[in-house]
């Protein structure tokens, strides 16, 4: 895991009533072998029924822009399970491969 850096603004991902939880900051190795500094979040969306999403947010190549990747989605409030899943993926992807 990496040390603290400024957190991304998640306003475009969140609707009123949604809850975002920071999970980790890590050096995520993509399936193409590129290492990306990534913020990992679990978000409980409440708009069309409860859904929990695991997101990975990375700085885009364009300064000031972010890329957001939906890594996993589950119906209902699955924050604890997706938080554990993301942490496991972060440890496995942190600079490895």
ZITARA-V663954 format. One record per pair of residues at least 6 apart in sequence whose C-alpha atoms are under 6 Angstrom apart, sorted by sequence separation. I is the first residue (numbers start at 1). J is the second residue. D is the distance in whole Angstrom. If there is no record, write none. Layout:
<<I	J	D> <I	J	D>>
This chain:
<<29	35	4> <45	51	5> <60	66	5> <28	35	5> <44	51	6> <59	66	5> <60	67	5> <27	35	6> <28	36	5> <44	52	4> <58	66	6> <27	36	5> <43	52	6> <58	67	5> <27	37	5> <43	53	5> <57	67	6> <26	37	6> <42	53	6> <57	68	5> <26	38	5> <42	54	5> <56	68	6> <25	38	6> <41	54	6> <56	69	5> <25	39	5> <41	55	5> <55	69	6> <24	39	6> <40	55	6> <55	70	5> <24	40	5> <40	56	5> <55	71	6> <23	40	5> <39	56	6> <54	71	5> <23	41	5> <39	57	5> <54	72	5> <22	41	5> <38	57	5> <53	72	6> <21	41	6> <38	58	5> <53	73	4> <21	42	5> <52	73	6> <20	42	6> <52	74	5> <2	25	6> <20	43	4> <51	74	6> <1	25	6> <2	26	5> <19	43	6> <51	75	4> <1	26	4> <19	44	5> <51	76	5> <52	77	6> <18	44	6> <50	76	5> <52	78	6> <18	45	5> <18	46	6> <29	93	5> <28	93	5> <28	94	5> <29	95	6> <27	94	5> <26	94	6> <27	95	6>>
